[in-house]
C-alpha cells in the first residue's frame, strides 16, 4: 500500500475515525492495530517476522540494560552489544548479504578457494533500515540513562512500527516520542486541518513534480551514450530536485498524517537548497538520519579508546592541532561511509553518498585559507545576496554530483556518466530547443514543471520566516479556500496517478 | 454536540459542497467524449435533458444499433409524432434498465421501442470500455450513473486484462479498481493537455439540444453480404442471465408505468446466432404479453440494400436509416395511437428543427451517395460497434 494510493486514504480515514472514537487512554492501541494492518497489507506475511524479532529484542534488552546499568554496567553493556548485534545482524543478512558475498567470493577466488556464497534473495522487510535505527537508538538511550525502558511490550511495538514513519522515517528518539505516541490526543481542528494541508502539499510534490521530473532523469540515465554532455548535468540537477520533491513530499504526507492524530514527528527537511555549504546542506537534508549518525556513531567513535590512541599517535607525529583535525576527519570518514552504506550495499552509495561528501567537507576545510585569500583578492562581499546565491548554487552542484552516483546503476556507470558529461559535445541549447519532448514530456508538462518549481521556491522562501500554514491561517477565508482548492485540484488534475499509471514508489521507501 | 461545533460543521459542509461541485464540473470538462472534437454521440445523449418535459411520444432506445437506425425527424415529417433516439454505443444488457430510468426522468413516452441486438449479444461480464462509454456520457449528478456502476460490480473486465486475454479476461474483484468508474477524473485527469474551447461548454444538463434528436448520422458506405436464409431459422438459443434480466426489467417498468413497449431487431446482416437469440427473446417477450419484431424478415419490404445502406456491418447510414424509419413509422401509425404534433403550436420548435434537419440530411445524403459502391474503411467509425 503506497501512501499515494486510494486504498491508503481509505485506510487512513478509517484509522483517524477509530482513533478519535476511542477514549483517550486507548487511542494508542488504535495506532498499534492499524500499524500492524498496514504492515500486513504492504508486505508479504513472512517478512512480518523481522519487526517482531526487532520489537522483542529491543524490549527485552532495554529492560535488562536498565536493570543492570546501576549495579553491573558491564552486563548492561553486554546486553546493549548483544541487542545491537542482533539488530544489525538481521539488517546485514537481509540487506547487505549480496554486497558481502560479492567480496567473499572475490577473496575466496584470490586465495584459491571456490567461491561458495550465493546471494539470499529473501524479501527485504518494509522499512527495516529505519526501524533498526529506532531500536538501536532506544536501547542506547536506555543504556545512557537518557530514558526509562518501556515496560509494556505493545508500546515498544508501536514505537518501532508506528505506521506513518515505518517506511521512510523520520528516525525518532524514544524519549521524544513516548508522550506523543502513548498519550491520547484530543481532537484538534487545527491539527486536523494542518495535517491534511501538509499531506496535500506532499502529494503535490510527489505526484505533480517528482513523477514528471523522473521522466527526464530516467530518460537521460537510461542512455547516457546518446544523452551526453549538458544532458547529464541537467539530469543531475533535475534528479536532485526529483529526490527532494519525492522524499520531502513523502515526509510531508507522513508528518501530515501524524499531525491529524495530534502526533508531532520531527522535521526531516529544512529548505536544504538554501544551504551555503555541504555541511549546512546535511543539517537541512534528512535531518534525523544526520542527527542519529552524529549522536550514535560520530560522538561515540570520536570518544572511543581507538580514537584516543590515534590522537596520541598523531600528536606525536604532527602536533596537537593537526592531530585533533586528523582524528575528527577519521571519525567523519567512518560516519560518511556508514551513511553511504545505510543507503545501500553498493559502492555507488558508499562513494556517492559517503566518501564524496566527506571529501567535500575535508577539502572545503583544508582549502579555507586559500578560499579566504581569493575572496579578499576579488573583493567579494560575503554578506551580499549574490555571494549567498553563488554559495547555494555551488552546494547544489556538489550535492548533484554525489547524486549521479545515487542515480546510476553502479560506481562505474556513474564515472562514465561524469566523463561523458565533461568530454562530449557542449550542447546547452538542449534546454531551449524542446529536447525534453524526447522523454515523453509535452510542452505543457514542461511549463507545469516550471510553474510547480517556482511555487516550491516561493513556499521555501516563505518557510524561512516561519510556518507557511500559520501564514495562510491569518488570511481571509476566500483567499484560504481558493488556495486550498487550487492545490487540491492541481493534485487531482495534474498528478500522475490512477488506473493508467504505474507510479514509481517513493525512492526512500526502498531503504 | 456543542454549540461552538456548528460553525465548524457548516464550514466543512460548505467546503465539501464546493469541492464536489468543482470536482463534477472539472470531471465533465476532462472526459474524453468532450475533449475529442467533433464527437456528437454523447451530446445526442445529453440532448434529452434539453427537451421540454413530457414532449416525446416515442422513445427509441438502445445501443449504437438504435442511434444509427432511427431518425426522429424523418418520422415526425411523415406522421407528426415526436420521438427521441436515446442510447450510446457499446451499451450492454446490464446498463439498459438504468438508462431507461434516466430517460424517463424527464419524459413519459406512450411507446418505448427497444433495439434488441446488443442486449441479446451481451454476456454476463462487461468490458471496461463498454461501461465507460455509457457512464462517461451520463451527467455526474444523476443517481442512475452511480447505480449502473454499482449494478455491474464484480462484472467489469478491465481493459488491460481484456487485451491480455483477447477479450476473455476475468472480471476484477477489487473494489478499488472500480473506484475510477465512479470518479472518472481518476482515469481522465491527464486529458488536461487536450482540452479545447468546447470542453468548457461541456453541455451540462439542459444546455444542449440535439439537432438530430439523438440520431447518429452515419455517412459512410460499406458493402455488406447478407444471407437471407437466416430469417428462416426457427431454433432458439439461451440468452445470458444479464440479457434475460434486462428484458424482464424493461417489461416490468412498462407494465408498472403503463406505457407500451416494442422490441425490435433492426435490419442488418444478421448472423445465425443473433437470429437464434432473437427467437428465444421473442418467446420470453411474448410470454410476458409484449411484442418483438425482427425487421430482417421485412428486408425487401423496407427496401434495404446491403450494398449501399450501411456505413459498417452493423449500422445503417443515412440511406438505410431513412428507409427503416419510414417503414417502422408506417407500422407504428397503424398499430399505435400516436398523435400528430405538426400543427400544434407547443411543438413549433420541432418545425424549426425539421428545417435544420433537411439541411443536415441533404448534406449527409450527398456525402453518402458520393461514397456509394466503394468499399472503404472509415477510421472515424472504428470505435463503434
Interface residues (C-beta under 8 A of the other chain):
Chain A: X5 X6 X7 X10 X189 X442 X444 X445 X481 X484 X485 X488 X489 X492 X493 X494 X495 X496 X497 X498 X499 X500
Chain B: X8 X15 X18 X19 X22 X23 X26 X30 X158 X176 X177 X179 X180 X185 X186 X187 X189 X190 X192 X193
